[in-house]
Amino acid sequence: MAIATCPRMKSEEMRLPPRLTVTRRWAAALLGFATLVFAVTTIVVRGDGWLGYVQATAEASMVGATRRLVRGQALFRHPLGGPIPPTAIPPRTQGPIRQTLG
């Protein structure tokens, strides 16, 4: 009788890129959903009511998602193509920071 062994787990470095891709897709899908909810509630809302709260929540979600996107780009790239010294992290320290954030 042979002893069954568990398959070897992939290292964290090999699992990170697919997880990062899935996370980015989820974030983009949620931003799209918040935008859709905001657009629909903007068309439907005529006055005060509970849909105003839904509209405000969707708007806040869109602002927060956009802020995180721009902040992430400002840390590792020069935003808007211009070299703004305090925003970009030096290339020699980007690797360890990416590993920690990933």
C-alpha distances in whole Angstrom, upper triangle without the diagonal:
4,7,9,13,16,18,21,24,27,30,33,35,33,33,37,39,37,38,41,42,41,43,46,45,45,48,50,49,51,54,54,54,56,59,58,59,62,64,63,65,67,68,68,69,73,74,73,70,66,65,67,64,62,64,64,60,59,62,61,57,59,61,58,55,58,59,55,55,58,58,54,56,59,56,55,58,61,62,65,65,67,66,67,66,65,62,60,57,58,55,54,53,51,48,47,49,47,43,45,46,43
4,6,9,13,15,18,21,24,27,30,32,30,30,34,35,34,34,38,39,38,40,43,42,42,45,47,47,48,51,52,51,54,56,56,57,59,61,61,62,65,66,66,67,71,72,71,68,64,63,65,62,59,61,62,58,57,59,58,55,56,58,55,52,55,56,52,52,55,54,51,53,55,53,51,54,58,59,61,61,63,63,63,62,61,59,56,54,54,51,50,49,48,44,44,45,43,40,41,42,39
4,6,10,13,15,18,21,24,27,29,28,27,31,33,32,32,35,36,35,37,40,40,40,43,45,44,45,48,49,49,51,54,54,54,57,59,59,60,63,64,64,65,69,69,68,65,61,60,62,59,57,59,59,55,54,57,55,52,53,55,52,50,52,53,49,49,52,51,48,50,53,50,49,52,55,56,59,59,61,60,60,59,58,56,54,51,51,49,48,46,45,42,41,42,40,37,38,39,37
4,7,9,12,15,18,21,24,26,24,24,28,30,28,28,32,33,32,34,37,37,36,39,41,41,42,45,46,45,48,50,50,51,53,55,55,56,59,60,60,61,65,66,65,62,58,57,59,56,53,55,55,52,51,53,52,48,50,52,49,46,49,50,46,46,49,48,45,47,50,47,46,48,52,53,56,56,58,57,57,57,56,53,51,48,49,46,45,44,42,39,38,40,38,34,35,37,34
4,6,9,12,15,18,21,23,21,21,25,27,25,26,29,30,29,31,34,34,34,37,39,39,40,43,44,43,46,48,48,49,52,53,53,55,57,59,59,60,64,64,63,60,57,55,57,54,52,53,53,50,49,51,50,46,47,49,46,44,46,47,43,43,46,45,42,44,46,44,42,45,49,50,52,52,55,54,54,53,52,50,47,45,45,43,42,40,39,35,35,36,34,31,32,33,30
4,6,9,12,15,17,20,18,18,21,23,22,22,26,27,26,27,31,31,31,33,35,35,36,39,40,40,42,44,45,45,48,50,50,51,54,55,55,56,60,61,59,57,53,52,53,50,48,50,50,46,45,47,46,42,44,45,42,40,43,43,39,39,43,42,38,40,43,41,39,42,46,46,49,49,51,51,51,50,49,46,44,42,42,40,39,37,36,33,32,33,31,28,29,30,27
4,6,9,12,15,17,15,15,19,20,19,20,23,24,23,25,28,28,29,31,33,33,34,37,38,38,40,43,43,44,46,48,48,50,52,54,54,55,59,60,58,56,52,51,52,50,47,48,48,45,44,46,45,41,42,44,41,38,41,41,38,37,40,39,36,38,41,38,37,39,43,44,46,46,48,48,48,48,47,44,42,39,40,37,36,35,33,30,30,31,29,26,27,28,25
4,6,9,12,14,13,13,16,19,18,18,21,23,23,24,27,28,28,30,32,33,34,36,38,38,40,42,43,44,46,48,48,50,52,53,54,55,59,59,58,56,52,51,52,49,47,48,48,44,43,45,43,40,41,42,39,37,39,39,36,35,38,37,34,36,38,36,34,37,40,42,44,44,46,45,46,45,44,41,39,36,37,34,33,32,30,27,26,28,26,23,24,25,22
4,6,9,11,10,10,13,15,15,15,18,20,19,21,24,24,25,27,29,29,30,33,34,35,36,39,40,40,43,44,45,46,48,50,51,52,55,56,55,52,49,48,49,46,43,44,44,41,40,41,40,36,37,39,36,33,35,36,32,32,35,34,30,32,35,32,31,33,37,38,41,41,43,42,42,42,40,38,35,33,34,31,30,29,27,24,23,25,22,19,21,22,19
4,7,8,6,7,10,12,12,13,15,17,17,19,21,22,23,25,27,28,29,31,33,33,35,37,38,39,41,43,44,45,47,49,49,50,54,55,54,52,48,47,48,45,42,43,43,40,38,40,38,35,36,37,34,31,33,34,30,29,32,31,28,29,32,29,27,30,34,35,38,37,40,39,39,38,38,35,32,30,31,28,27,26,24,21,21,22,20,17,19,20,16
4,5,5,7,9,12,13,13,15,17,18,19,21,23,23,25,27,28,29,31,33,34,35,37,38,39,41,43,44,45,47,49,50,50,54,55,54,52,48,47,47,45,42,43,42,39,38,39,37,34,35,36,33,30,32,32,28,28,30,29,26,27,30,27,25,28,32,33,36,36,37,36,37,36,35,32,30,27,28,25,24,23,21,18,17,19,17,14,16,17,14
4,5,5,6,9,11,10,12,15,15,16,18,20,20,22,24,25,26,28,30,31,32,34,35,36,38,40,41,42,44,46,47,47,51,52,50,48,45,44,44,41,39,40,39,36,35,36,34,31,31,32,29,27,29,28,25,24,27,25,22,24,26,23,22,25,29,30,33,33,35,33,34,33,32,29,27,24,25,23,22,20,19,15,15,16,14,10,12,13,10
4,6,5,8,10,10,11,14,15,16,17,19,21,22,23,25,26,28,29,31,32,34,35,37,38,40,41,42,44,46,47,48,51,52,51,49,46,44,45,42,40,40,39,36,35,36,34,31,31,32,29,26,28,28,24,23,26,24,21,22,24,22,20,23,26,28,31,30,32,31,31,30,30,27,25,22,23,20,19,18,16,13,13,14,12,9,12,13,10
4,6,7,8,10,11,13,14,16,17,19,20,21,23,24,26,27,29,30,32,33,35,36,38,39,41,42,44,46,47,48,51,52,51,50,46,45,45,43,40,40,40,37,35,36,35,32,32,33,30,27,29,29,25,24,27,26,22,24,26,24,22,24,28,29,32,31,34,33,33,33,32,30,27,25,25,23,22,21,19,16,16,18,15,12,15,16,12
4,6,6,6,9,11,11,13,15,16,17,19,21,22,23,25,26,27,29,31,32,33,35,37,38,39,41,43,44,45,48,49,48,46,43,41,42,39,37,37,37,34,32,34,32,29,29,30,28,25,27,27,23,23,26,25,21,23,26,24,22,24,28,29,31,31,34,33,34,33,32,29,27,25,26,24,24,22,20,17,17,18,15,13,15,14,11
4,6,5,6,9,10,10,12,14,15,16,18,20,21,22,24,25,27,28,30,31,33,34,36,37,39,41,42,42,46,47,46,44,41,39,39,37,35,35,34,31,30,31,29,26,26,27,24,22,23,24,20,19,22,21,18,19,22,20,18,21,24,25,28,28,30,30,30,30,29,26,23,22,23,21,21,19,16,14,14,14,11,9,11,11,7
4,5,5,6,9,10,10,12,14,15,16,18,20,21,22,24,26,27,28,30,31,33,35,36,37,39,40,41,45,46,45,44,41,39,39,37,34,34,34,31,29,30,29,26,25,26,24,21,22,23,19,18,21,20,17,18,21,19,17,19,23,24,26,26,28,28,29,29,28,25,23,21,23,20,21,20,17,14,16,15,12,11,14,13,9
4,5,5,6,9,10,11,12,14,15,16,18,20,21,22,24,26,27,28,30,31,33,34,36,38,39,40,44,45,44,42,39,37,38,36,33,33,33,30,28,30,29,25,25,26,24,21,23,24,20,19,22,22,19,20,23,22,20,22,26,26,28,28,31,31,31,32,31,28,26,25,26,24,25,23,20,18,19,19,15,14,16,15,11
4,5,5,6,9,10,11,12,14,15,16,18,20,21,22,24,26,27,28,30,31,33,34,36,37,38,42,43,42,40,37,35,35,33,30,31,31,27,26,27,26,23,23,24,22,19,21,22,18,18,21,21,17,19,22,21,20,22,25,25,28,28,31,31,31,31,30,27,25,24,26,24,25,23,20,18,18,17,14,13,14,13,9
4,5,5,6,9,10,10,12,14,15,16,18,20,21,22,24,26,27,29,30,31,33,35,36,37,40,41,41,39,36,34,34,32,29,29,29,26,24,25,24,21,21,22,19,16,18,19,15,14,17,17,14,15,19,17,16,18,22,22,24,25,27,27,27,27,26,23,21,21,22,21,22,20,17,16,16,15,11,12,13,11,7
4,5,5,6,9,10,11,12,14,15,16,18,20,21,22,24,26,27,29,30,31,33,35,36,39,41,40,38,36,33,34,32,29,29,29,26,24,25,24,21,20,22,20,16,18,19,16,15,18,18,15,16,20,19,17,19,22,22,24,24,27,28,28,29,28,25,23,23,24,22,24,23,19,18,19,18,14,15,17,14,11
4,5,5,6,9,10,10,12,14,15,16,18,20,21,22,24,26,27,28,30,32,33,34,38,39,38,36,33,31,32,30,27,27,27,24,22,24,23,19,19,22,19,16,18,20,17,16,19,20,17,18,22,21,20,22,25,24,26,27,30,30,31,32,30,27,26,25,27,26,27,25,22,21,22,20,17,17,18,15,12
4,5,5,6,9,10,11,12,14,15,16,18,20,21,22,24,26,27,28,30,31,32,36,37,36,34,31,29,29,27,25,25,25,22,20,21,20,17,17,19,16,13,15,17,14,13,17,17,14,16,19,19,18,20,23,22,24,26,28,29,28,29,28,24,23,23,25,24,26,24,20,20,20,18,15,15,16,13,10
4,5,5,6,9,10,11,12,14,15,16,18,20,21,22,24,26,27,29,30,31,35,36,35,34,31,29,29,27,24,24,24,21,19,20,19,16,15,17,15,11,13,15,12,10,14,15,12,13,17,17,16,17,20,19,21,22,25,26,26,27,26,22,21,21,24,23,25,23,19,19,20,18,15,16,17,13,12
4,5,5,6,9,10,10,12,14,15,16,18,20,21,22,24,25,27,28,30,33,35,34,33,30,28,28,27,23,23,24,21,18,20,20,16,15,18,16,13,14,17,15,13,16,18,16,17,20,20,20,21,23,22,23,25,27,29,29,30,29,26,25,25,28,26,28,27,23,23,24,22,18,20,20,17,15
4,5,5,6,9,10,10,12,14,15,16,18,20,21,22,24,26,27,28,31,33,32,30,27,25,26,24,21,21,21,18,16,18,18,14,14,17,15,12,14,16,14,13,17,18,16,18,21,21,21,22,25,23,25,27,29,30,30,31,30,26,26,26,29,28,30,28,24,24,25,22,19,20,20,17,15
4,5,5,6,9,10,11,12,14,15,16,18,20,21,22,24,26,26,30,31,30,29,26,24,24,22,19,19,19,16,14,15,15,11,11,13,11,8,10,13,10,10,14,15,13,15,18,18,19,20,22,20,22,24,26,27,27,28,27,23,23,24,27,26,28,26,22,23,23,21,18,20,19,16,15
4,5,5,6,9,10,10,12,14,15,16,18,20,21,23,24,25,29,30,30,29,26,24,24,23,20,19,19,17,14,15,15,12,11,13,12,9,10,13,12,10,14,16,14,15,18,19,19,20,22,19,20,23,25,27,27,29,28,24,24,25,28,27,29,27,24,24,25,23,20,22,22,18,17
4,5,5,6,9,10,10,12,14,15,16,18,20,21,22,24,27,29,29,27,25,22,23,21,18,18,19,16,13,15,16,12,12,15,14,11,13,16,15,14,17,19,18,19,22,23,23,24,25,23,24,26,29,31,30,32,31,27,27,28,31,30,33,31,27,28,28,26,23,24,24,21,20
4,5,5,6,8,10,10,12,14,15,16,18,20,21,22,25,26,26,24,22,19,20,18,15,15,16,13,10,12,13,9,9,12,11,9,12,14,13,13,16,18,17,19,22,23,23,24,26,23,24,27,29,31,30,32,30,27,27,28,31,31,33,31,27,28,28,26,23,25,24,20,20
4,5,5,6,9,10,10,12,14,15,16,18,20,21,24,25,25,24,22,19,19,18,15,14,14,12,9,10,11,7,6,9,9,7,8,12,11,11,14,16,16,17,19,21,22,22,23,20,21,24,26,28,27,30,28,24,25,26,30,30,32,30,27,28,28,25,23,25,24,21,20
4,5,5,6,9,10,10,12,14,15,17,18,20,23,25,25,24,22,19,19,19,15,14,16,14,10,12,13,10,9,12,13,10,11,15,15,14,16,19,19,19,22,24,24,24,25,22,23,25,28,30,30,32,31,27,28,29,32,32,35,33,29,30,31,28,26,28,28,24,23
4,5,5,6,8,10,11,12,14,16,16,18,21,23,23,21,19,16,17,16,13,12,14,12,9,11,13,10,9,13,14,12,13,17,17,16,19,21,21,22,25,26,27,27,28,26,26,29,31,33,33,35,33,30,30,32,35,35,37,35,32,32,33,30,28,29,29,25,24
4,5,5,6,9,10,10,12,14,15,16,19,21,20,19,17,14,14,13,10,9,10,9,5,7,9,6,6,10,11,10,11,14,15,15,17,19,20,21,23,25,26,26,27,24,25,28,30,32,31,33,32,28,29,31,34,34,37,34,31,32,33,30,28,29,28,25,25
4,5,5,6,9,10,10,12,14,15,19,20,20,20,18,15,15,15,12,10,11,11,7,8,10,9,7,10,12,11,11,15,16,15,17,20,20,21,23,25,26,26,27,23,23,26,29,31,30,33,31,28,29,31,34,34,37,35,32,33,34,31,29,31,30,27,26
4,5,5,6,9,10,11,12,14,17,20,20,19,17,14,15,15,12,10,13,12,9,10,13,11,10,14,15,14,15,18,19,19,21,23,24,24,27,29,30,29,30,27,27,30,32,34,34,36,35,32,33,34,38,38,40,38,35,36,37,34,32,33,33,29,29
4,5,5,6,8,10,10,12,15,17,17,16,14,10,11,12,8,7,10,9,6,9,12,10,10,14,15,14,16,19,20,20,22,24,25,26,28,30,31,31,32,29,29,32,34,36,35,38,36,33,34,36,39,39,42,39,36,37,38,35,33,34,34,30,30
4,6,5,6,9,10,10,14,15,15,15,14,10,10,11,8,5,8,8,5,6,10,10,9,11,14,14,14,17,19,19,21,23,24,25,27,29,30,30,30,27,27,30,32,34,33,36,34,31,33,35,38,38,41,39,36,37,38,34,33,35,34,30,30
4,6,5,6,9,10,13,15,17,16,16,12,12,14,11,8,11,12,9,9,13,13,11,14,17,16,16,19,21,21,22,25,26,26,28,31,32,31,31,28,27,30,33,35,34,37,36,33,34,36,40,40,43,41,38,39,40,37,35,37,36,33,32
4,5,5,6,8,12,14,16,15,14,10,11,13,10,9,12,13,10,12,15,15,14,17,19,19,19,22,24,24,25,28,29,30,31,34,35,34,35,31,31,34,36,39,38,41,39,36,37,39,43,43,46,44,40,42,42,39,37,39,38,35,34
4,5,5,6,9,11,12,11,10,7,8,10,7,6,9,11,9,10,13,14,14,16,18,19,20,22,24,24,26,28,29,30,32,34,35,35,35,32,32,35,37,39,38,41,39,36,38,40,43,44,46,44,41,42,43,39,38,40,39,35,35
4,6,6,8,10,12,12,13,9,9,11,10,7,10,12,10,10,14,15,14,16,19,19,19,22,24,24,25,27,29,30,31,34,35,34,34,31,30,34,35,38,37,39,38,35,37,39,43,43,46,44,41,43,43,40,38,41,39,36,36
4,6,8,11,13,14,14,11,11,14,13,10,13,15,13,14,17,18,17,19,22,22,22,25,27,27,28,31,32,32,34,37,38,37,37,33,32,36,38,40,39,42,41,38,40,42,46,46,49,47,44,45,46,43,41,43,42,39,39
4,6,9,11,11,12,8,10,13,11,10,13,15,14,15,18,19,18,21,23,24,24,27,29,29,30,32,34,35,36,39,40,40,40,36,35,39,41,43,42,45,43,40,42,44,48,48,51,49,46,47,48,44,43,45,43,40,40
4,6,8,8,9,6,7,10,10,8,11,14,13,14,17,18,18,20,22,23,24,26,28,29,30,32,34,35,36,38,40,39,39,36,35,39,40,43,41,44,42,40,42,44,47,48,51,48,46,47,47,44,43,45,43,40,40
4,7,9,11,9,9,13,13,12,14,17,17,17,20,21,21,23,25,27,27,29,31,32,33,35,37,37,38,41,43,42,42,38,38,41,43,45,44,46,45,42,44,47,50,51,54,51,49,50,51,47,46,48,47,43,43
4,6,10,9,8,12,13,12,13,16,17,17,19,22,22,23,25,27,27,29,31,32,33,35,37,38,39,41,43,43,42,39,38,42,43,46,44,46,44,42,44,47,50,51,54,52,49,51,51,47,46,48,47,43,44
4,7,8,6,9,12,11,12,15,16,16,18,20,21,22,24,26,27,28,30,32,33,34,36,38,38,40,43,43,42,39,39,42,43,46,44,46,44,41,44,46,50,51,53,51,48,50,50,46,45,47,45,42,43
4,5,6,8,10,10,12,14,15,16,18,19,21,22,24,25,27,28,30,31,33,34,36,37,38,40,42,43,43,39,39,43,44,46,44,47,44,42,44,46,49,50,53,50,47,49,49,45,44,46,44,40,41
4,5,5,7,9,10,11,13,15,16,17,19,21,22,23,25,26,28,29,31,32,34,36,37,38,40,41,41,38,38,42,43,45,43,45,43,40,42,44,47,48,51,48,45,46,46,43,41,43,41,38,38
4,5,5,6,9,10,11,12,14,15,17,18,20,21,23,24,26,27,29,30,32,33,35,36,38,39,39,35,36,39,41,43,41,43,41,38,40,42,46,46,49,46,43,45,45,41,40,41,40,36,37
4,5,5,6,9,10,10,12,14,15,16,18,20,21,22,24,26,27,28,30,32,33,35,37,37,37,34,34,37,39,41,39,41,39,36,38,40,44,45,47,45,42,44,44,40,39,41,39,35,36
4,5,5,6,9,10,11,12,14,15,16,18,20,21,23,24,26,27,29,30,31,33,35,36,36,33,33,37,38,40,38,40,37,35,37,38,42,43,45,42,40,41,41,38,37,38,36,33,34
4,5,5,6,9,10,11,12,14,15,17,18,20,21,23,25,26,27,29,30,32,34,34,35,32,32,36,37,39,37,39,37,34,36,37,41,42,44,41,39,40,40,36,35,37,35,31,32
4,5,5,6,9,10,11,12,14,15,17,18,20,21,23,24,26,27,29,31,32,33,33,29,30,33,35,37,35,37,35,32,34,36,40,41,43,41,38,39,39,36,35,37,35,31,32
4,5,5,6,9,10,11,12,14,15,16,18,20,21,22,24,26,27,29,31,31,31,28,28,32,33,35,33,35,33,30,32,34,38,39,41,39,36,38,38,34,33,35,33,30,31
4,5,5,6,9,10,10,12,14,15,17,18,20,21,23,25,26,27,29,30,30,27,28,32,33,34,33,34,32,29,31,33,36,37,39,37,34,35,35,32,31,32,30,27,28
4,5,5,6,9,10,11,12,14,16,17,19,20,21,23,24,26,28,28,29,26,26,30,31,33,31,34,32,28,30,32,35,36,38,36,33,34,34,31,30,31,30,26,27
4,5,5,6,9,10,11,12,14,16,17,18,20,21,23,25,27,27,27,23,24,27,29,31,29,31,29,26,28,30,34,35,37,35,32,34,34,30,29,32,30,26,27
4,5,5,6,9,10,10,12,14,15,16,18,20,21,23,25,25,26,22,23,27,28,29,27,29,27,24,26,28,32,33,35,32,30,32,32,28,27,29,28,24,25
4,5,5,6,9,10,11,12,14,15,17,19,20,21,23,24,25,22,23,26,28,29,27,29,27,24,26,27,31,31,34,31,28,30,30,26,25,27,25,22,22
4,6,5,6,9,10,11,12,14,16,17,18,20,22,22,22,19,20,23,25,27,25,28,26,23,24,26,30,30,33,30,27,29,30,26,25,27,26,22,23
4,6,5,6,9,10,11,12,14,16,16,18,21,21,21,17,18,22,23,25,23,25,23,20,22,24,28,29,31,29,26,28,29,25,24,27,25,22,23
4,5,5,6,9,10,10,12,14,15,17,19,20,20,17,19,22,23,24,23,24,22,19,21,22,26,27,29,26,24,26,26,22,21,23,22,18,20
4,5,5,6,9,10,11,13,14,16,17,18,19,16,18,21,22,24,22,24,22,19,20,21,25,25,28,25,22,24,24,21,19,22,21,17,18
4,5,5,6,9,10,11,12,14,16,16,16,13,14,18,19,21,20,22,20,17,18,20,24,24,27,25,22,24,25,21,20,23,22,18,19
4,5,5,6,9,10,10,12,15,15,15,13,14,17,18,19,18,19,17,14,16,18,22,23,25,23,20,23,23,19,19,22,20,17,18
4,6,5,6,9,10,11,13,14,15,13,15,18,19,20,18,20,17,14,15,16,20,21,23,20,18,20,20,16,15,18,17,13,15
4,6,5,6,9,10,11,12,13,11,13,15,17,18,17,19,18,14,14,16,19,19,22,20,17,19,20,17,15,18,18,14,15
4,5,5,6,9,10,10,10,8,10,13,14,15,14,16,15,11,12,14,18,18,21,20,17,19,20,17,16,19,19,16,17
4,5,5,6,9,10,11,9,12,14,15,15,13,14,13,9,10,12,16,17,19,17,15,17,18,14,14,17,16,13,15
4,5,5,7,8,10,10,13,14,16,15,14,15,14,10,10,11,14,15,17,15,12,14,15,12,11,14,14,10,12
4,5,6,5,7,6,10,11,12,13,12,14,13,9,9,10,13,14,17,15,12,15,16,13,12,16,16,13,14
4,6,5,6,5,9,10,11,10,9,10,9,6,6,9,12,13,16,15,12,15,17,14,13,17,17,15,16
4,6,8,9,12,13,13,12,11,11,9,6,5,6,9,11,13,11,9,12,13,10,10,14,14,12,14
4,7,9,12,12,13,12,12,12,11,8,6,6,8,8,11,10,7,10,12,10,9,13,14,12,13
4,6,9,8,9,9,10,11,11,8,6,8,10,10,13,13,10,13,16,13,13,16,17,15,16
4,6,6,6,6,7,9,10,7,6,9,11,12,15,15,13,16,19,16,16,20,21,19,20
4,5,6,8,8,11,11,8,8,12,14,15,19,18,16,19,21,18,18,21,22,19,21
4,6,9,9,13,14,11,12,15,17,18,22,22,19,22,25,22,21,25,25,23,24
4,7,9,12,14,12,11,15,16,16,20,20,18,21,24,22,21,25,26,23,24
4,6,9,12,10,10,14,15,16,20,20,19,22,24,22,22,26,26,24,26
4,6,9,8,8,11,12,13,17,17,16,20,22,20,20,24,25,23,25
4,6,6,7,11,12,14,17,17,16,20,22,19,20,24,24,22,24
4,6,6,9,9,12,15,15,15,18,20,18,19,23,23,21,24
4,6,8,10,13,15,14,14,18,19,16,18,21,21,20,22
4,7,10,12,15,13,13,16,17,14,16,19,19,17,19
4,6,9,12,11,9,13,15,12,13,17,17,16,18
4,6,8,7,6,10,11,9,11,14,14,14,16
4,6,6,6,10,11,11,12,15,16,16,18
4,5,5,8,10,10,11,13,15,15,17
4,6,7,9,10,11,13,14,16,17
4,6,6,7,9,11,11,13,14
4,6,5,6,9,10,10,12
4,5,5,6,9,10,10
4,5,5,6,9,10
4,5,5,6,8
4,5,5,6
4,6,5
4,6
4
